[in-house]
Amino acid sequence: MTDKDNRADAGRRPPHKRRGARFRARRRAVDILFEAEARDVDPVAIVEDRVELSRLPQPDVAPVADYTRTIVEGTAYELDRVDETISRYLVEDWTFGRLPAVERAILRVAVWELLFNPDVPPVAAIDEAVRLTGDYSSDTAQAYVNAVLDSVAGNLDSLRAGEPEPEAPDFLDAGDPTDDEDDPGYRSGGEAEFPVTDAGGAVNPVPEGSDTAR
């Protein structure tokens, strides 16, 4: 296949399959947080289980990216503060408990990045969260997710200064702290999992327990 054919083939891929490793790490973190809430279990335990399963001689589970693990462990560690921040900036007529679970998981990932991972530019965290919402939900959801995250980003200095800086846990050293794909102008190759659709065409998160190596 020629370079021209490769470029043409890449152009025919669905948008979510043209995104890079950092996007896929966020996406899997969303799936794990969604599953953890649905099953009422610790998301860190799910990550540890996936890591062990992926190390089997013939694994049925894809390896867990370092940045997925960093997001999940970080969000679990700071969950109260993350949820409090989301609730504070929800648009009128929305409450935290009314949010669809997948959108709550997406917001948790993005707000954790905004508050606790300064190596990720705010615009990148917001852009990726809105794109994930588009994969999983609706245009209406994209609009309010964007509004919430814009408000959080606009108040980062006060939010970060509002409480004493906690001692950084060891897991914050995991993964690659910087990545060119978090540059707002960056677009990468690579594949992401297809979202699962129901009969009506609505997009649902991939059940994390069924993810397999591809």
Secondary structure in CASP SS format (residue, H / E / C, confidence):
PFRMAT SS
TARGET T0000
AUTHOR 0000-0000-0000
METHOD secondary structure of the structure
MODEL  1
M C 1.00
T C 1.00
D H 1.00
K H 1.00
D H 1.00
N H 1.00
R H 1.00
A H 1.00
D H 1.00
A H 1.00
G H 1.00
R H 1.00
R C 1.00
P C 1.00
P H 1.00
H H 1.00
K H 1.00
R H 1.00
R C 1.00
G C 1.00
A H 1.00
R H 1.00
F H 1.00
R H 1.00
A H 1.00
R H 1.00
R H 1.00
R H 1.00
A H 1.00
V H 1.00
D H 1.00
I H 1.00
L H 1.00
F H 1.00
E H 1.00
A H 1.00
E H 1.00
A H 1.00
R H 1.00
D C 1.00
V C 1.00
D C 1.00
P H 1.00
V H 1.00
A H 1.00
I H 1.00
V H 1.00
E H 1.00
D H 1.00
R H 1.00
V H 1.00
E H 1.00
L H 1.00
S H 1.00
R C 1.00
L C 1.00
P C 1.00
Q C 1.00
P C 1.00
D C 1.00
V C 1.00
A C 1.00
P C 1.00
V C 1.00
A C 1.00
D H 1.00
Y H 1.00
T H 1.00
R H 1.00
T H 1.00
I H 1.00
V H 1.00
E H 1.00
G H 1.00
T H 1.00
A H 1.00
Y H 1.00
E C 1.00
L H 1.00
D H 1.00
R H 1.00
V H 1.00
D H 1.00
E H 1.00
T H 1.00
I H 1.00
S H 1.00
R H 1.00
Y H 1.00
L C 1.00
V C 1.00
E C 1.00
D C 1.00
W C 1.00
T C 1.00
F H 1.00
G H 1.00
R H 1.00
L C 1.00
P C 1.00
A H 1.00
V H 1.00
E H 1.00
R H 1.00
A H 1.00
I H 1.00
L H 1.00
R H 1.00
V H 1.00
A H 1.00
V H 1.00
W H 1.00
E H 1.00
L H 1.00
L H 1.00
F H 1.00
N C 1.00
P C 1.00
D C 1.00
V C 1.00
P C 1.00
P H 1.00
V H 1.00
A H 1.00
A H 1.00
I H 1.00
D H 1.00
E H 1.00
A H 1.00
V H 1.00
R H 1.00
L H 1.00
T H 1.00
G H 1.00
D H 1.00
Y H 1.00
S C 1.00
S C 1.00
D H 1.00
T H 1.00
A H 1.00
Q H 1.00
A H 1.00
Y H 1.00
V H 1.00
N H 1.00
A H 1.00
V H 1.00
L H 1.00
D H 1.00
S H 1.00
V H 1.00
A H 1.00
G H 1.00
N C 1.00
L H 1.00
D H 1.00
S H 1.00
L H 1.00
R H 1.00
A H 1.00
G C 1.00
E C 1.00
P C 1.00
E C 1.00
P C 1.00
E C 1.00
A C 1.00
P C 1.00
D H 1.00
F H 1.00
L H 1.00
D H 1.00
A C 1.00
G C 1.00
D C 1.00
P C 1.00
T C 1.00
D C 1.00
D H 1.00
E H 1.00
D H 1.00
D C 1.00
P C 1.00
G C 1.00
Y C 1.00
R C 1.00
S C 1.00
G C 1.00
G C 1.00
E C 1.00
A C 1.00
E C 1.00
F C 1.00
P C 1.00
V E 1.00
T E 1.00
D C 1.00
A C 1.00
G C 1.00
G C 1.00
A C 1.00
V E 1.00
N E 1.00
P C 1.00
V C 1.00
P C 1.00
E H 1.00
G H 1.00
S H 1.00
D C 1.00
T C 1.00
A C 1.00
R C 1.00
END
